[in-house]
Amino acid sequence: MSSCLQSIGHFHLLHSANISKQRIDLVRFRSENKPPPYLNRRDQKRMLVMVGILCLTVFAIQHAKKPSTWYWLTGRPDQTTTVGPSRDDIDYTVRKEVGDVDLKPGEFIAVASDPELPTIESPKTETSDAEYDVQVPKSDIGPVRDNTVNIRRSELKGYAKLLGKTNEVPLSYLERAARRDVAYTVLMIESEKYRGELITVEGEVAIVMESPSYLEGNVEKVYDIFIRNIDSGENYYWFKCTEIPEGLPNPADDDVRDPIRVRLTGYFFKRAGYASQGGLSIAPLLIAKRARWFRPVTMQQQNNKAIPYILGFVITLATFIGLMVFTMRRGERKFQRDHLKRLTEAPKEALTALDGVQVSTMSEFFDSLDESDSTTHKAASAQGTPEGGATE
């Protein structure tokens, strides 16, 4: 029995060694080839493409975080002017002088017999730049006293001069020559410095009133427009205009709910007092020609205008991503078909050596062991060796 077990052990070891040798022969070809060239030109191109996509993504993030990038969708915000002094430095005290007559809002003293009072002329029809002089010397404005109610008698000449200039010069020339960097606080504190200067202001209309001009000429009435913006806060700019846009609503009407945004360009005249619900208050008074009204655009109209841009961006981005994925997949398939197949394919010598190898299953292996055991037992019985005995 001992010899039988030794024979079985030797057979098992030989069979295992034979199978191991076959496996070694099968995988030996892998170590005979060089490792894949990961830094070949194709891989370098793919890495460069990935780096380019990363740079493009970073650039898009940096560009998208800027508020100005989305102005085409949301519109421009209110224009802010240069930072000036604090509003606490503004003097809102209304001065009353002895002998002056207080006028109600929209009322003026007409001095028809004053020979020095200029007549407001009709607007010119020429379009040459040389025909228009938008500058008004301070000497032509005359004496002006700030923080007084409305327009005083001694200020009518300067008021008529500025009103006539706005009526004479086209609005486009006034807007091009105007300043946009004068803050509300600066205008209220440094009034003397900016008197007679053309200034452009944007804001929301609070009050619109019509009043007679009380001046000689073809301007029979003026429009008092009070506006405010982020720069002025709860305070107002006071504009006297010779014209207003057709259909401009009055915020005092109950049916006006949406804010009325306008842009006005006018000559700064003075800090004028006016009557309000809380008493007398002060506002910068500017003489203008006409307000430009930014008619409200509904959100639906804005969305409709933005839809083509959004769709175009989405389609372009999807097309770009699709092309990138297709190119990368195509490169992977080509690499698998050409290089990977060549690297993993077994040599012909190894395949030829496997033709004579007999492969058996586990059941066949154990069956062969049973047959070998029975053959050995029969041979031992035929020689007269007792079962379990040992041979010398």
C-alpha positions, 0 to 999 in steps of 0.5 A: 500500500505504501508503494501505491501511495508513493506512486500516486504521489509521484504521478500527481507531482509529475502531472502538476509540474507538467500543467505548471510548465504548460502555464509558464509556456502560455504566459512566457511570451508576455515577458519577452516583449517590451512594455507599452510605450505610454509616452508615444505621440498619440498619448501625448496628443491626448494628454495635450487635448485634456490639458487644453480642455482644462484650461478652457474650463478655467477660462470659462469659469473666470469669464462667467464670474464677471457680472458684465458677462451676463449683461446681455441677459439681465441688462446693465445695472444702474450706473454708479458715479464716483465716490464723493463726500458723505451725505452728512456734509450736505446743507439742506437748510432753506434760506429765506431773504428779506424782500424775496417773494416765495414762489410756489412750485411751478411759479416764477416772476415774469419781468417782461419789461426788463430789456436785458432778459433774453428771448428764447430762440427757436432751435437751429436746423443746421447739423454742423458741429461748428454751429453749436456751442454747448458751453455757458460761461458762469458770467452769463448765468449771473448771480445765483444763491443756493438753498433758496426756494425756487428761482429768485427774481435776480436769477431769472436771467441766468435761468433763461440763458440756460433754458434757451441753450437747451432749446437751441442745441440738439439733445445728441450734442448735449449728451456727448458734451455732458459729464457722467461722473459727478456724484450727488453729494459732490454736486450738492457740496461743490455747487459753485464748481459745477454751476453751468456744467452739463451733467447726465443723470439716470434714475426713476421718475418720482414726480412729473408736473407741467408749469408755465415758463414765464419767459419770453419766446417760443417756450411757453411751458416747462416740465418739472421732473423729479428723479432719484437713483442709488446715488441720491438715495431718498433725495431727488434731482430736480430737472426743468425740461422743455420737452418730455417723451410722448406717453411718459406716465406720471408716477402720481397716477394710481395705474402706474406700478412699474418704475419709470426709468429716464436719462436726463442731460442738463445744465446745473443751475443751483441748489433749489428749495421745494415744498414737500410733504415733510416741509421744505427740502433741497434738490439740485436743479438742472435745466434740460431739454428732453428726457430719454425714457427707457420703456419697460421690457417685459421679462417674457420679451427678455427671455424670448430674446435670450432663447436663441443665444442660450440654445446656440450656446448649448448646441455648440457645447454639446457638439464640442463635447460629442466630437471630443468623446467620438475622437477619444473613443475612436483613438481607443478603438484604433489603439486596441486594434493595432497596438494592444492586439499586437502586444497581447497576441501569443507568438506562433511558436507558443501556439504551435507548442500547444498543439501536442499538449493533452488537456484533461478535466478534473473528473478525467484526472480522478478517473485516471487515478482510480484506474491506476490504483486498481491496476496497481492492486491487481498487479500486487495480488498477482505477485502474491504480495499481501495487501498493505505489505512492503516489498524489499 
